[in-house]
Amino acid sequence: MSFPRFYNPDRIGTLFYPNVAEIAADAEMLSIQPADEDKTKLLLMIIDMQVDFCHEPGSLFVPGAPGDVQRVIEFIYQNAERITSIICSLDSHYPIQIFHPVWWADAQGRHPEPFTIISVSDVEHGTWRPLRQRKWSIHYVKQLQQKAKKQLTIWPYHVPIGGVGNALDPELWSAVFWHSIARKSQPVLWTKGSLAKTEHYSIIRPEIEITPQQNQPTVDRFVDLIDHYDYVYLAGEAESHCVLETIKDIVDLLQAYPDKLSKIFILQDCMSAVVHPEIDFHALAREEFAKYEEQGIQFVSSTDALAE
Protein backbone atom coordinates (compact mmCIF):
# COMPACT_ATOMS: atom_id res chain seq x y z
CA MET A 1 0.00 0.00 0.00
CA SER A 2 1.08 3.57 -0.60
CA PHE A 3 1.34 5.92 2.36
CA PRO A 4 -1.66 8.11 3.25
CA ARG A 5 -1.47 11.74 2.12
CA PHE A 6 -1.48 13.05 5.70
CA TYR A 7 1.60 11.01 6.70
CA ASN A 8 4.65 13.21 7.22
CA PRO A 9 7.78 11.45 8.52
CA ASP A 10 9.41 14.82 9.20
CA ARG A 11 6.96 15.30 12.10
CA ILE A 12 8.10 12.15 13.93
CA GLY A 13 9.66 13.17 17.23
CA THR A 14 7.72 16.44 17.38
CA LEU A 15 4.53 17.50 19.13
CA PHE A 16 1.56 18.45 16.98
CA TYR A 17 -2.20 17.98 16.89
CA PRO A 18 -3.22 15.36 14.31
CA ASN A 19 -6.05 16.24 11.92
CA VAL A 20 -8.35 13.48 13.10
CA ALA A 21 -11.10 14.22 10.55
CA GLU A 22 -8.62 14.02 7.67
CA ILE A 23 -7.15 10.76 8.96
CA ALA A 24 -10.60 9.20 9.38
CA ALA A 25 -11.75 10.36 5.92
CA ASP A 26 -8.65 8.86 4.30
CA ALA A 27 -9.19 5.55 6.09
CA GLU A 28 -12.89 5.43 5.18
CA MET A 29 -12.04 5.71 1.47
CA LEU A 30 -10.08 2.45 1.53
CA SER A 31 -11.83 -0.68 0.32
CA ILE A 32 -10.12 -3.30 2.45
CA GLN A 33 -11.92 -6.01 4.36
CA PRO A 34 -12.78 -5.58 8.03
CA ALA A 35 -10.36 -7.24 10.42
CA ASP A 36 -12.97 -9.63 11.77
CA GLU A 37 -13.01 -11.33 8.34
CA ASP A 38 -9.29 -12.15 8.45
CA LYS A 39 -8.64 -15.85 8.02
CA THR A 40 -5.09 -15.45 9.30
CA LYS A 41 -5.01 -13.19 12.35
CA LEU A 42 -1.95 -11.03 12.98
CA LEU A 43 -1.38 -8.91 16.07
CA LEU A 44 1.06 -6.01 16.23
CA MET A 45 2.21 -5.13 19.76
CA ILE A 46 3.93 -1.75 20.10
CA ILE A 47 5.75 -1.31 23.39
CA ASP A 48 6.05 2.14 24.99
CA MET A 49 6.64 4.27 21.88
CA GLN A 50 5.81 7.35 23.91
CA VAL A 51 6.90 10.98 23.79
CA ASP A 52 9.31 10.78 26.72
CA PHE A 53 11.16 7.85 25.11
CA CYS A 54 10.90 8.78 21.43
CA HIS A 55 11.33 12.57 21.36
CA GLU A 56 14.74 14.10 21.88
CA PRO A 57 13.45 16.63 24.45
CA GLY A 58 11.77 13.76 26.33
CA SER A 59 12.97 13.07 29.86
CA LEU A 60 14.22 9.55 28.98
CA PHE A 61 14.99 9.80 25.27
CA VAL A 62 16.25 6.60 23.66
CA PRO A 63 18.74 7.44 20.87
CA GLY A 64 17.52 5.87 17.65
CA ALA A 65 13.86 5.89 18.69
CA PRO A 66 12.59 8.35 16.02
CA GLY A 67 13.86 6.03 13.28
CA ASP A 68 12.27 3.07 15.05
CA VAL A 69 8.95 4.93 15.18
CA GLN A 70 9.13 5.69 11.45
CA ARG A 71 9.76 2.06 10.59
CA VAL A 72 6.82 0.92 12.76
CA ILE A 73 4.52 3.49 11.16
CA GLU A 74 5.51 2.39 7.67
CA PHE A 75 5.15 -1.26 8.70
CA ILE A 76 1.54 -0.46 9.64
CA TYR A 77 0.76 1.31 6.36
CA GLN A 78 2.46 -1.27 4.16
CA ASN A 79 0.81 -4.21 5.92
CA ALA A 80 -2.54 -2.75 6.92
CA GLU A 81 -4.50 -5.41 5.05
CA ARG A 82 -2.76 -8.15 7.06
CA ILE A 83 -2.59 -6.56 10.52
CA THR A 84 -5.74 -7.64 12.32
CA SER A 85 -5.24 -5.78 15.60
CA ILE A 86 -2.83 -3.34 17.25
CA ILE A 87 -2.02 -3.18 20.96
CA CYS A 88 0.07 -0.28 22.28
CA SER A 89 1.48 -0.45 25.78
CA LEU A 90 1.88 2.78 27.73
CA ASP A 91 4.43 2.95 30.52
CA SER A 92 2.64 5.11 33.09
CA HIS A 93 4.16 6.49 36.29
CA TYR A 94 3.38 8.61 39.32
CA PRO A 95 6.04 10.94 40.79
CA ILE A 96 6.66 8.86 43.92
CA GLN A 97 7.86 5.43 42.81
CA ILE A 98 10.73 3.21 43.93
CA PHE A 99 12.84 3.97 40.84
CA HIS A 100 12.50 7.77 41.05
CA PRO A 101 14.95 10.04 42.92
CA VAL A 102 12.42 11.16 45.53
CA TRP A 103 12.26 7.63 47.02
CA TRP A 104 15.93 7.58 48.11
CA ALA A 105 18.52 9.82 49.80
CA ASP A 106 22.10 9.64 51.02
CA ALA A 107 23.30 10.48 54.56
CA GLN A 108 23.16 14.20 53.71
CA GLY A 109 19.59 13.96 52.44
CA ARG A 110 20.52 14.33 48.77
CA HIS A 111 18.51 12.36 46.23
CA PRO A 112 20.36 10.10 43.76
CA GLU A 113 21.02 11.41 40.28
CA PRO A 114 19.23 9.71 37.36
CA PHE A 115 20.93 6.50 36.20
CA THR A 116 22.33 5.81 39.67
CA ILE A 117 22.46 2.06 40.31
CA ILE A 118 21.41 1.03 43.84
CA SER A 119 22.84 -2.32 44.94
CA VAL A 120 22.29 -4.50 47.99
CA SER A 121 25.66 -3.29 49.28
CA ASP A 122 24.59 0.36 48.89
CA VAL A 123 21.51 -0.27 51.01
CA GLU A 124 23.29 -2.35 53.65
CA HIS A 125 26.05 0.24 54.08
CA GLY A 126 23.70 3.23 54.08
CA THR A 127 25.02 4.73 50.86
CA TRP A 128 21.41 5.07 49.84
CA ARG A 129 18.49 4.82 52.23
CA PRO A 130 14.80 4.61 51.37
CA LEU A 131 12.67 7.52 52.56
CA ARG A 132 9.48 5.43 52.53
CA GLN A 133 8.53 1.76 52.67
CA ARG A 134 11.93 1.00 54.25
CA LYS A 135 11.36 -2.71 54.92
CA TRP A 136 9.92 -3.33 51.47
CA SER A 137 12.62 -1.26 49.71
CA ILE A 138 15.44 -3.29 51.28
CA HIS A 139 13.60 -6.53 50.50
CA TYR A 140 13.03 -5.33 46.92
CA VAL A 141 16.68 -4.61 46.18
CA LYS A 142 17.66 -8.02 47.59
CA GLN A 143 14.98 -9.78 45.57
CA LEU A 144 16.26 -8.18 42.35
CA GLN A 145 19.71 -9.58 43.07
CA GLN A 146 18.48 -13.02 44.11
CA LYS A 147 16.33 -13.36 40.99
CA ALA A 148 19.23 -12.21 38.77
CA LYS A 149 17.19 -9.24 37.63
CA LYS A 150 18.62 -5.86 36.67
CA GLN A 151 19.85 -3.88 39.67
CA LEU A 152 17.61 -1.03 40.73
CA THR A 153 18.17 1.93 38.42
CA ILE A 154 17.08 5.42 39.39
CA TRP A 155 15.40 6.90 36.35
CA PRO A 156 14.55 10.50 35.50
CA TYR A 157 10.90 11.30 36.12
CA HIS A 158 9.25 10.05 32.95
CA VAL A 159 5.94 9.17 31.21
CA PRO A 160 3.89 10.89 33.96
CA ILE A 161 0.26 9.85 34.05
CA GLY A 162 -1.74 12.70 32.54
CA GLY A 163 1.37 14.39 31.17
CA VAL A 164 2.48 15.03 27.59
CA GLY A 165 5.37 12.58 27.91
CA ASN A 166 2.93 9.70 28.47
CA ALA A 167 1.33 9.99 25.01
CA LEU A 168 2.22 8.01 21.92
CA ASP A 169 4.27 9.87 19.34
CA PRO A 170 1.53 11.80 17.44
CA GLU A 171 2.53 10.48 14.00
CA LEU A 172 2.44 6.92 15.35
CA TRP A 173 -0.90 7.61 17.05
CA SER A 174 -2.21 8.80 13.68
CA ALA A 175 -1.20 5.51 12.06
CA VAL A 176 -2.85 3.45 14.81
CA PHE A 177 -6.04 5.53 14.57
CA TRP A 178 -6.03 5.23 10.76
CA HIS A 179 -5.65 1.46 10.95
CA SER A 180 -8.54 1.24 13.39
CA ILE A 181 -10.92 3.08 11.05
CA ALA A 182 -9.65 1.37 7.89
CA ARG A 183 -9.88 -2.18 9.29
CA LYS A 184 -12.80 -1.62 11.71
CA SER A 185 -10.51 -2.89 14.46
CA GLN A 186 -10.52 -1.33 17.92
CA PRO A 187 -6.97 -0.61 19.14
CA VAL A 188 -6.02 -1.52 22.69
CA LEU A 189 -4.03 0.81 24.97
CA TRP A 190 -2.42 -1.35 27.63
CA THR A 191 -1.10 0.61 30.61
CA LYS A 192 1.53 -0.63 33.05
CA GLY A 193 4.04 0.75 35.51
CA SER A 194 1.92 2.63 38.04
CA LEU A 195 2.67 0.37 41.04
CA ALA A 196 4.82 2.53 43.32
CA LYS A 197 6.74 -0.33 44.96
CA THR A 198 8.14 -2.10 41.88
CA GLU A 199 9.61 -1.54 38.44
CA HIS A 200 7.51 -2.80 35.54
CA TYR A 201 9.52 -3.08 32.35
CA SER A 202 7.69 -6.05 30.83
CA ILE A 203 4.15 -5.52 29.62
CA ILE A 204 3.25 -8.85 31.22
CA ARG A 205 4.70 -8.86 34.75
CA PRO A 206 6.46 -6.44 37.11
CA GLU A 207 10.07 -7.05 38.13
CA ILE A 208 9.03 -8.17 41.62
CA GLU A 209 5.44 -9.04 42.49
CA ILE A 210 4.13 -7.21 45.53
CA THR A 211 1.56 -9.85 46.43
CA PRO A 212 1.32 -13.44 45.18
CA GLN A 213 -0.65 -13.85 41.95
CA GLN A 214 -1.32 -10.10 41.71
CA ASN A 215 -0.55 -10.14 38.01
CA GLN A 216 -2.29 -13.39 37.07
CA PRO A 217 -5.13 -11.65 35.16
CA THR A 218 -2.58 -9.93 32.88
CA VAL A 219 -0.68 -13.19 32.38
CA ASP A 220 -3.92 -14.99 31.51
CA ARG A 221 -4.93 -12.23 29.11
CA PHE A 222 -1.60 -12.45 27.31
CA VAL A 223 -1.75 -16.24 26.97
CA ASP A 224 -5.29 -15.88 25.57
CA LEU A 225 -3.95 -13.41 22.99
CA ILE A 226 -1.29 -15.85 21.85
CA ASP A 227 -3.94 -18.53 21.44
CA HIS A 228 -6.22 -16.17 19.48
CA TYR A 229 -3.71 -14.91 16.91
CA ASP A 230 -1.75 -16.84 14.31
CA TYR A 231 1.19 -14.44 14.47
CA VAL A 232 2.31 -11.78 16.92
CA TYR A 233 4.75 -9.05 15.83
CA LEU A 234 6.44 -6.97 18.48
CA ALA A 235 8.35 -3.66 18.39
CA GLY A 236 9.03 -0.78 20.75
CA GLU A 237 11.27 0.92 23.27
CA ALA A 238 13.56 0.29 24.81
CA GLU A 239 15.26 -2.78 23.37
CA SER A 240 17.29 -3.18 26.56
CA HIS A 241 14.47 -2.89 29.06
CA CYS A 242 10.77 -3.07 28.25
CA VAL A 243 11.19 -5.06 25.02
CA LEU A 244 13.79 -7.41 26.48
CA GLU A 245 11.86 -8.07 29.69
CA THR A 246 8.65 -8.66 27.71
CA ILE A 247 10.40 -11.25 25.55
CA LYS A 248 11.82 -12.89 28.68
CA ASP A 249 8.31 -13.23 30.09
CA ILE A 250 6.99 -14.58 26.79
CA VAL A 251 9.68 -17.28 26.74
CA ASP A 252 9.04 -18.10 30.39
CA LEU A 253 5.30 -18.47 29.84
CA LEU A 254 5.49 -20.39 26.55
CA GLN A 255 8.74 -22.37 26.72
CA ALA A 256 6.78 -25.61 27.09
CA TYR A 257 4.87 -24.78 23.88
CA PRO A 258 7.36 -24.37 21.00
CA ASP A 259 4.51 -24.06 18.50
CA LYS A 260 3.35 -20.93 20.33
CA LEU A 261 6.85 -19.45 20.61
CA SER A 262 7.22 -19.79 16.85
CA LYS A 263 4.29 -17.38 16.46
CA ILE A 264 6.36 -14.54 17.93
CA PHE A 265 8.23 -12.21 15.54
CA ILE A 266 10.43 -9.38 16.83
CA LEU A 267 10.95 -6.37 14.55
CA GLN A 268 14.62 -5.97 15.35
CA ASP A 269 15.00 -2.74 13.37
CA CYS A 270 12.18 -1.12 15.35
CA MET A 271 13.82 -0.87 18.78
CA SER A 272 16.86 0.80 20.34
CA ALA A 273 18.66 0.48 23.66
CA VAL A 274 18.88 2.86 26.60
CA VAL A 275 22.28 4.55 26.64
CA HIS A 276 23.97 4.36 30.05
CA PRO A 277 27.33 5.96 30.91
CA GLU A 278 28.73 2.67 32.27
CA ILE A 279 26.57 -0.24 31.06
CA ASP A 280 26.37 -1.47 27.45
CA PHE A 281 22.68 -2.32 27.52
CA HIS A 282 22.57 -3.00 23.76
CA ALA A 283 25.22 -5.72 24.00
CA LEU A 284 23.50 -7.31 26.99
CA ALA A 285 20.16 -7.35 25.17
CA ARG A 286 21.66 -8.96 22.07
CA GLU A 287 23.19 -11.72 24.16
CA GLU A 288 19.77 -12.50 25.58
CA PHE A 289 18.06 -12.32 22.19
CA ALA A 290 20.43 -14.97 20.80
CA LYS A 291 19.23 -17.38 23.50
CA TYR A 292 15.57 -16.71 22.75
CA GLU A 293 16.08 -17.14 19.02
CA GLU A 294 17.38 -20.65 19.72
CA GLN A 295 14.11 -21.36 21.54
CA GLY A 296 11.97 -20.42 18.56
CA ILE A 297 11.30 -16.69 18.67
CA GLN A 298 11.99 -15.14 15.28
CA PHE A 299 13.89 -11.87 14.77
CA VAL A 300 13.03 -10.14 11.48
CA SER A 301 13.16 -6.73 9.84
CA SER A 302 10.14 -4.50 9.28
CA THR A 303 10.60 -4.74 5.50
CA ASP A 304 10.62 -8.54 5.42
CA ALA A 305 7.62 -10.35 3.98
CA LEU A 306 5.05 -11.24 6.62
CA ALA A 307 4.63 -14.81 7.79
CA GLU A 308 2.09 -16.82 5.83
N, C-alpha and C positions, 0 to 999 in steps of 0.2 A: 504493500500500500504506500501511496505517497503521503507526505506529511500534511497535516491540516494547515490551512492558510494562516491561522492565528499563531501557530507555533513559531517561537523566536528563540533559538538557542543562545543568543547574546544576552537574554534576560536571566539565564540560569545563574543562581548565586546572587540575585538582586531581589529587593522587595518591590512588589507592584500589586495592583489589584486586577485580577483576571477579569476579562469581559465574559461573564458567565453566559449571558444571552447569546453571544456570538459562538461560544464553544458548543452550547446546546444545539443551536441551529445547524452548525456544521455536522455534528454527530447525527442529528435527525435525518439529514439528507442521505446518509449512507444506507445502502440496501444490503446489509449483512444480517445473517440469521441471529435471532436472540440466543443468548448463552444457554438457556435451558433446553435448547434443541441440540446442543453439542453431543456427538456420540463419543468423542474422546475429550475428557474434561481435564483442563490444564489450569493450575493455580499459580499465580505469581505472588510471592511474598516479598514485600519491600520493607527492609528493616531500618527504621530510624533515619530516614533521609530528610532530616529536619533542618530548619534554618540555623540553629546553633552549631550543627555539625557540618553543614554543607555550604555555608556562606562565610567568606573570609573574615568579616567583622564579627562572626558568631563567637560566643564565649568558649567553645571547644571545637574550633574548626579543624577538620581532618584534611590535610593537604591531599589534593587529588580528587576530593569529593565532587566538585562541580563537573568534572569530566565523567565521573561515575553516574551522576544524575542524568547527564545528557544521554549516555548510552542506555540507561534504563528507560528514559522517555522514548527514545527511538525504537527500543525493543518493543515497547507497548504499541506504538503506531504501526510498526512493520508486521507485528504478529497479532493485531487486534482480533482478527477472525478466528484465531486459535486459542486466545487467552479467555478462559471461561470466567474466572473471578480474580479479583485483586484484593489482597489484604495488606494494609500498611500498619506497621507497628509504630507507636509513638512513645518514646522514652519520656517520662513525665515526672518531674520532681517538685518537691516543696523545698523551701530554703533550709530547714533544719533536718538534715539527714546525715547518716553516719559517715558518708564519704565527702561531706562538705566541710570547709574550714571551721565553721562555727561550732562543730561538735567537739573539737579537740583544742588543747592549749599546752604550751610548755610550762616550765616552772615559773616563768615570768608573766604568764597569762597571754602570751602571743599565740595567735592561731597559725597553723601550718600553712605554708605557701602551696598553691596548686601544684600537683604532680609529686608532692611529698609521699613517700612510701612509709607506712607505719607497720612495723614488724612486731612479733611477739616480744622480742628483746626490748624494743622501744617502750612498749607498755610496761613490761616488768621492771625496767630501770627508771621509769618516770620521765623518759625523754618526751613522750607525749601522753597526756592524761585526758580521759573523756570527761566532758563537762556535764554529761547527762547519761543516764542508763549505764552507770559505771560497770556493774556486774555483767550485764549483757555485752557491753563493748569489749571487755577483756575476753570473755568467752568467744565472741565473734572472731576476733583476730586469731585466737588459737584454733578455732574451727577451720578458718581459711587455710592455715598452715597444715593442719592434720589431714584435710581433704585434698591437699596438693592443689588448692585453688590459687589464683593470683593473690599476692599480698594486697592489703588494703591500700588503695590509692586515693589521695585527696584530690578531688576534681574541682575545677572552677565551677561556680554556680552556673547551671546550664539547664536547658529545656524547661524553664519554669512553667508550671501549670497556669494557664491563662495568659502567658506571655508570648511575645512575637517569636521568640526562639523555639517555642514548642511546635510551631506549625510546619507542615511540609513545605519544601521549596515550592513557590507558587507555580512555576512552569511544570513541575512534576504533578502538583495538585491538579492543574488543568488537564494533564494527560489522563489522570485517574478519573476525573469527572467526565471527560469526553468518552472514555471507554465505557463507563457506566451507562451513559445515555445511548451510545451506539449499540451496545450489546444487551441492553435491558438487564444489567447485572449490578446488583447493589454492592458497592465496595464496603469493606469492613475496616474500621479504624480500631486497632487493638492496642490499648494503653497498658503500660507496665512501668514499674520503677518508683511508685509513690509510697512504698513501705519505708518508713524512716529508719528502721533498724537493720536494713540489709541492702547490699548492692543487688542489681537485677539486670545483668547484661543480656542474658538469654531471654527470648520472648516466651519461653516455656516455663522456666523455673528460676527463682532467685538464687543467688550464690549460696546462701545459708537459709534454710527454712526456719521461720520463727516458731511455728507450732507444727507438730506432725500433721501431714496430709493437707496443709493449708492450701497447697497449690494443685491438689488433685483435679479439681474441675477444669483447670487450664490444660493439664496434661491430657485428660480425657478428651477435651475438645480438639486438641492437636491430633491425637491418634485417630479420632473420627474423621478429621480432614484428610489425613493420609489415606484412609480407607475409601473416602468419597471420590478423590481425584486420581486420574491415571498418571499424571505427572505434576511435580511441584518444582517450580523454579524459584530460586532465592537470590536476592541481591541486597546490598545496603551498607550501612556504616555502623561501626567501624569494623573492618576486616579482623582486627586484632582483639576485639572485645565482644560486641553484641552479635556479630555474625559468627565468630568462632565459637562462642559459648552456646549459641543456638544450635550449631552443627553438632557440638559435643552432646547436647541433650537429645538431639534427633538420633544420633548413633546409639546412645545409651538406651533410649526407649525402644529402638527398632532392631538392635543388633541380632536378636533371635529370629528376625524376619528379613532375610536378604532380599526377598522379592519386593518388600516395601522400601528398603534402603535404595534399591536401584531406581526407584521413582524420583529420587531427589537429584536435582541438577543445580549446581552453584554457578552463577554468572561471575566468573573470576575476574572479569575486566570491569565489573560494576561494584567494586569495593576497594577501600584503601585503609591503611593502618594508622592508628594514632602515633604521632611522633613524640617520643619521650627523650629527654636529654641524656639518659643513661641506658635505657632498655630498647633493644631492637625488636619491637613488637611484630614488625612485618616478618622477620626471620622466624620468630617463634610460631607465628600463625602458620606459616608455610610448612614447618615441620609437622605440625598437627594435621594439616590438610592432607599431607602425603599418607598418613596413617588411615584417615577416613576414606581416602580414595581406594585403598586396598580393601576396605570393607564394603565397597559397592557404591558409595556416593560418587556422582559424576561431576567433574569440573569442566565447564565449557565456556565459550565466549558468546557474547550477546549477538554476534553476527552469524553464529553457527545455525544450521538448519535445526528446527525443533524436532524433538523425538516424535516418532510415529507409532 
